[in-house]
Amino acid sequence: MAAEYPITESLVKAFLAAILAFHDWQWGGPEPQISFDGKSFPISAIADFVSGYDDPMPDGLYKFLCRMIGTGNASTDRTFAAGADSLYRSCIRRARRSTLGDSPAAGPPL
């Protein structure tokens, strides 16, 4: 269900921070936390918050998302909702692979 209001600047900034944190997430480490509205949330929660917004993502942000999570993991739909879903799924794959003890060199994602 689409959001009634446009995505806020503070949520866009939190989403950008989540993308950066995903890229810096160490294999085997806990899911990084992002500050949003004075509280800490895991990357996947920020992605979940953003998933309700069908606003189009700016081209630069979309390209940055693709670079950070891998072009093959990003949706071709350039809305915040689709980008958030791609980031969320990437978090789930990373957490699952970390739990299994796999590293990035271990092969394709599960």
Residue, then its C-alpha position, 0 to 999 in steps of 0.5 A: m500500500a502506497a504512503e499517503y504523504p511523500i517520503t520525508e527528507s529525514l527518512v531519505k537520509a536514513f535510507l542513504a545511511a542504511i545503504l552506506a552501512f550495508h556496504d560497510w557491514q562486516w561479514g559475520g558481524p551484527e546488522p548495523q544500526i542506523s539512527f532515525d528519529g532519535k532511535s537506532f534501527p537495523i538496516s532492514a527496519i529502515a528498508d521496511f520503513v521506506s518500503g511504503y513510499d512509491d515516490p521515484m528515487p533520484d537517479g543518483l541515489y538509485k545508481f548509488l544503491c545499485r553500486m552498494i548492493g550489486t546491480g544484480n540485486a537491485s530492482t529496475d523499478r526506481t521507486f523508493a519502495a522497490g529500492a527498499d525491498s532490494l536493500y531488505r532482501s540483500c540484508i536477509r541474504r547477508a544475515r543468512r550467509s553470515t549465520l551459515g559462515d559463508s563469505p562473499a567468495a563462497g559463491p552466489p547468494l542463497 
